[in-house]
Amino acid sequence: MKTTLLEGMKPAHFDKHIIGNILLEVAPVEEVRQHKMLIGVRNEAGEIYRLIGAAKINSFMNAVEELADLGLVDELQDTEEPKDGCDAIFSEP
């Protein structure tokens, strides 16, 4: 899986836990957006500051599980519709 920080956005205080718990390769935003499934992560201001791209469903599900284990909530868990180009968007409850 690949990840990128979005330019001009402040990382959330829990960001180091994401990097520590999920095996991610840093890549340019264009490269991350080419992945089949995208996960967005919101900061305390409610802005998506990080994108995680997954090429395979099992990678996507592993990332979703790890983010949930960190106590983050997927605001799209009850819908099939992507939002802001993301298949899942995590933030603190």
N, CA, C and O of each residue as an XYZ file, in Angstrom:
372
protein
N       0.841     -1.174      0.000
C       0.000      0.000      0.000
C       0.885      1.235      0.000
O       2.004      1.230      0.514
N       0.352      2.282     -0.587
C       1.097      3.536     -0.661
C       0.318      4.630      0.038
O      -0.907      4.568      0.149
N       1.044      5.638      0.510
C       0.407      6.736      1.224
C       1.075      8.056      0.875
O       2.218      8.098      0.421
N       0.334      9.126      1.100
C       0.876     10.463      0.906
C       0.183     11.423      1.873
O      -0.977     11.231      2.239
N       0.908     12.445      2.273
C       0.314     13.546      3.029
C      -0.140     14.588      2.017
O       0.599     14.894      1.081
N      -1.326     15.132      2.182
C      -1.821     16.146      1.263
C      -1.202     17.498      1.615
O      -1.144     17.892      2.780
N      -0.751     18.181      0.596
C      -0.041     19.449      0.764
C      -0.888     20.481      1.502
O      -2.067     20.668      1.201
N      -0.270     21.142      2.462
C      -0.923     22.213      3.198
C      -1.822     21.750      4.332
O      -2.415     22.579      5.022
N      -1.935     20.453      4.538
C      -2.794     19.932      5.604
C      -1.939     19.515      6.801
O      -0.840     18.981      6.650
N      -2.476     19.774      7.986
C      -1.750     19.431      9.213
C      -2.066     17.986      9.600
O      -3.234     17.623      9.734
N      -1.033     17.159      9.779
C      -1.277     15.774     10.215
C      -1.945     15.736     11.591
O      -1.714     16.603     12.433
N      -2.763     14.729     11.798
C      -3.428     14.536     13.092
C      -2.413     14.092     14.131
O      -1.357     13.557     13.792
N      -2.735     14.316     15.395
C      -1.825     13.952     16.486
C      -1.569     12.451     16.534
O      -0.544     12.019     17.061
N      -2.491     11.644     15.987
C      -2.346     10.187     16.018
C      -1.638      9.643     14.776
O      -1.535      8.427     14.614
N      -1.151     10.516     13.902
C      -0.578     10.075     12.624
C       0.588      9.107     12.790
O       0.726      8.164     12.011
N       1.424      9.332     13.795
C       2.588      8.443     13.987
C       2.153      7.011     14.275
O       2.891      6.072     13.978
N       0.970      6.833     14.849
C       0.458      5.488     15.118
C       0.044      4.791     13.816
O       0.198      3.578     13.675
N      -0.477      5.568     12.876
C      -0.842      5.001     11.574
C       0.414      4.474     10.893
O       0.440      3.347     10.399
N       1.446      5.297     10.874
C       2.703      4.912     10.229
C       3.335      3.721     10.956
O       3.949      2.862     10.323
N       3.187      3.671     12.266
C       3.769      2.588     13.046
C       3.028      1.265     12.918
O       3.631      0.202     13.072
N       1.723      1.315     12.637
C       0.906      0.095     12.648
C       0.609     -0.481     11.268
O       0.266     -1.658     11.153
N       0.733      0.324     10.228
C       0.409     -0.151      8.881
C       1.662     -0.025      8.021
O       2.332      1.007      8.020
N       1.961     -1.086      7.297
C       3.122     -1.071      6.413
C       2.776     -0.249      5.175
O       2.029     -0.697      4.305
N       3.332      0.965      5.109
C       3.008      1.887      4.024
C       4.275      2.372      3.343
O       5.305      2.585      3.983
N       4.179      2.542      2.041
C       5.271      3.115      1.261
C       4.856      4.531      0.880
O       3.776      4.733      0.325
N       5.712      5.517      1.174
C       5.403      6.903      0.833
C       5.566      7.091     -0.672
O       6.554      6.650     -1.260
N       4.586      7.749     -1.286
C       4.599      7.956     -2.735
C       3.958      9.316     -3.051
O       3.264      9.884     -2.208
N       4.192      9.838     -4.265
C       3.535     11.088     -4.662
C       2.012     10.905     -4.724
O       1.523      9.800     -4.958
N       1.274     11.992     -4.512
C      -0.189     11.936     -4.456
C      -0.779     11.339     -5.737
O      -1.756     10.594     -5.668
N      -0.210     11.649     -6.894
C      -0.739     11.122     -8.158
C      -0.664      9.593     -8.176
O      -1.579      8.920     -8.652
N       0.435      9.061     -7.652
C       0.635      7.608     -7.619
C      -0.355      6.934     -6.663
O      -0.903      5.876     -6.974
N      -0.579      7.549     -5.506
C      -1.513      6.992     -4.524
C      -2.933      6.995     -5.098
O      -3.670      6.024     -4.923
N      -3.321      8.072     -5.780
C      -4.678      8.193     -6.341
C      -4.950      7.169     -7.443
O      -6.113      6.932     -7.772
N      -3.926      6.562     -8.018
C      -4.115      5.561     -9.068
C      -4.545      4.204     -8.508
O      -4.969      3.331     -9.265
N      -4.440      4.022     -7.199
C      -4.833      2.744     -6.597
C      -6.342      2.544     -6.702
O      -7.118      3.499     -6.763
N      -6.728      1.277     -6.721
C      -8.126      0.890     -6.900
C      -9.006      1.395     -5.747
O     -10.133      1.841     -5.965
N      -8.474      1.319     -4.512
C      -9.245      1.741     -3.339
C      -8.454      2.778     -2.549
O      -7.247      2.646     -2.352
N      -9.165      3.816     -2.100
C      -8.513      4.888     -1.349
C      -9.134      5.043      0.030
O     -10.350      4.967      0.202
N      -8.262      5.261      1.002
C      -8.685      5.551      2.369
C      -8.197      6.959      2.696
O      -7.023      7.277      2.506
N      -9.095      7.791      3.184
C      -8.735      9.125      3.651
C      -8.677      9.126      5.166
O      -9.390      8.372      5.828
N      -7.814      9.988      5.714
C      -7.729     10.149      7.163
C      -7.892     11.635      7.475
O      -7.200     12.479      6.908
N      -8.810     11.939      8.377
C      -9.079     13.339      8.750
C      -8.262     13.742      9.976
O      -7.999     12.931     10.864
N      -7.867     15.020     10.001
C      -7.188     15.589     11.174
C      -8.239     16.188     12.119
O      -9.442     16.070     11.887
N      -7.764     16.821     13.169
C      -8.678     17.397     14.170
C      -9.560     18.496     13.599
O     -10.632     18.771     14.139
N      -9.125     19.130     12.513
C      -9.917     20.192     11.877
C     -10.951     19.618     10.906
O     -11.713     20.367     10.294
N     -10.976     18.286     10.767
C     -11.943     17.647      9.888
C     -11.510     17.590      8.432
O     -12.308     17.252      7.557
N     -10.248     17.919      8.167
C      -9.734     17.894      6.795
C      -9.043     16.562      6.511
O      -8.355     16.018      7.376
N      -9.227     16.042      5.307
C      -8.490     14.848      4.907
C      -7.050     15.287      4.653
O      -6.780     16.094      3.763
N      -6.143     14.750      5.442
C      -4.737     15.143      5.329
C      -3.858     14.016      4.796
O      -2.757     14.276      4.310
N      -4.321     12.771      4.877
C      -3.536     11.625      4.414
C      -4.414     10.748      3.541
O      -5.587     10.521      3.838
N      -3.819     10.256      2.449
C      -4.480      9.259      1.610
C      -3.669      7.978      1.666
O      -2.439      8.005      1.652
N      -4.367      6.863      1.729
C      -3.743      5.544      1.676
C      -4.378      4.821      0.494
O      -5.601      4.706      0.411
N      -3.545      4.338     -0.415
C      -4.036      3.634     -1.587
C      -3.784      2.146     -1.469
O      -2.688      1.720     -1.105
N      -4.794      1.360     -1.776
C      -4.673     -0.102     -1.734
C      -5.041     -0.666     -3.102
O      -6.059     -0.291     -3.683
N      -4.207     -1.568     -3.612
C      -4.452     -2.178     -4.915
C      -5.370     -3.392     -4.801
O      -6.081     -3.722     -5.750
N      -5.359     -4.055     -3.651
C      -6.138     -5.287     -3.477
C      -7.096     -5.145     -2.305
O      -6.824     -4.412     -1.355
N      -8.214     -5.847     -2.379
C      -9.235     -5.769     -1.328
C      -8.696     -6.228      0.015
O      -9.054     -5.651      1.042
N      -7.837     -7.259      0.041
C      -7.339     -7.720      1.342
C      -6.400     -6.682      1.971
O      -6.374     -6.546      3.195
N      -5.639     -5.958      1.166
C      -4.804     -4.870      1.700
C      -5.686     -3.763      2.274
O      -5.417     -3.234      3.352
N      -6.743     -3.424      1.536
C      -7.694     -2.402      1.971
C      -8.328     -2.809      3.300
O      -8.395     -2.006      4.230
N      -8.792     -4.057      3.388
C      -9.444     -4.532      4.610
C      -8.470     -4.558      5.789
O      -8.849     -4.231      6.914
N      -7.226     -4.942      5.538
C      -6.213     -4.928      6.606
C      -5.995     -3.522      7.131
O      -5.911     -3.317      8.342
N      -5.903     -2.549      6.227
C      -5.707     -1.158      6.643
C      -6.912     -0.654      7.433
O      -6.757      0.014      8.456
N      -8.116     -0.979      6.952
C      -9.349     -0.576      7.649
C      -9.366     -1.162      9.060
O      -9.712     -0.470     10.019
N      -8.996     -2.425      9.184
C      -8.964     -3.083     10.501
C      -7.944     -2.423     11.429
O      -8.228     -2.187     12.604
N      -6.765     -2.131     10.899
C      -5.726     -1.475     11.721
C      -6.173     -0.090     12.188
O      -5.965      0.275     13.345
N      -6.784      0.677     11.292
C      -7.253      2.021     11.660
C      -8.354      1.929     12.717
O      -8.392      2.740     13.643
N      -9.241      0.956     12.587
C     -10.292      0.755     13.593
C      -9.677      0.350     14.928
O     -10.142      0.781     15.983
N      -8.629     -0.480     14.883
C      -7.939     -0.892     16.113
C      -7.300      0.294     16.830
O      -7.100      0.256     18.044
N      -6.982      1.344     16.077
C      -6.412      2.564     16.679
C      -7.503      3.433     17.314
O      -7.205      4.479     17.890
N      -8.758      3.002     17.211
C      -9.864      3.757     17.796
C     -10.469      4.760     16.833
O     -11.277      5.596     17.236
N     -10.089      4.687     15.568
C     -10.646      5.602     14.573
C     -11.922      5.010     14.000
O     -12.119      3.795     14.017
N     -12.788      5.882     13.491
C     -14.092      5.474     12.989
C     -14.185      5.798     11.496
O     -13.795      6.880     11.056
N     -14.716      4.829     10.718
C     -14.920      5.027      9.279
C     -16.291      5.655      9.073
O     -17.314      5.015      9.314
N     -16.313      6.903      8.628
C     -17.601      7.579      8.448
C     -18.390      7.017      7.264
O     -19.570      7.332      7.108
N     -17.759      6.192      6.430
C     -18.450      5.612      5.278
C     -18.810      4.142      5.485
O     -19.195      3.463      4.533
N     -18.691      3.642      6.714
C     -18.904      2.209      6.944
C     -20.326      1.754      6.631
O     -20.534      0.580      6.325
N     -21.300      2.641      6.699
C     -22.690      2.247      6.460
C     -23.177      2.587      5.058
O     -24.379      2.558      4.795
N     -22.251      2.911      4.154
C     -22.641      3.254      2.787
C     -21.711      2.583      1.787
O     -20.559      2.278      2.096
N     -22.220      2.362      0.603
C     -21.414      1.779     -0.472
C     -20.827      2.884     -1.356
O     -19.959      2.628     -2.190
N     -21.310      4.107     -1.164
C     -20.911      5.223     -2.019
C     -19.594      5.852     -1.566
O     -19.434      6.171     -0.388
N     -18.654      6.032     -2.490
C     -17.428      6.761     -2.144
C     -17.756      8.231     -1.845
O     -18.777      8.753     -2.293
N     -16.886      8.876     -1.093
C     -17.059     10.294     -0.769
C     -15.692     10.959     -0.903
O     -14.693     10.427     -0.420
N     -15.646     12.109     -1.550
C     -14.390     12.834     -1.775
C     -13.343     11.925     -2.429
O     -12.145     12.077     -2.194
N     -13.807     10.982     -3.249
C     -12.898     10.074     -3.934
C     -12.376      8.933     -3.081
O     -11.530      8.160     -3.530
N     -12.873      8.817     -1.849
C     -12.386      7.789     -0.920
C     -13.439      6.710     -0.687
O     -14.640      6.978     -0.664
N     -12.949      5.479     -0.513
C     -13.834      4.350     -0.202
C     -14.050      4.201      1.298
O     -14.992      3.537      1.732
N     -13.186      4.813      2.081
C     -13.303      4.850      3.546
C     -12.654      6.157      4.000
O     -11.651      6.589      3.431
N     -13.226      6.777      5.018
C     -12.639      7.995      5.588
C     -12.637      7.836      7.100
O     -13.691      7.715      7.725
N     -11.450      7.837      7.678
C     -11.304      7.622      9.115
C     -10.997      8.920      9.847
O     -10.302      9.801      9.341
N     -11.540      9.005     11.055
C     -11.263     10.129     11.952
C     -11.520      9.680     13.377
O     -12.030      8.585     13.615
N     -11.162     10.538     14.323
C     -11.456     10.225     15.726
C     -12.952     10.356     15.954
O     -13.610     11.195     15.340
N     -13.491      9.518     16.844
C     -14.949      9.595     17.111
C     -15.326     10.899     17.810
O     -16.499     11.124     18.106
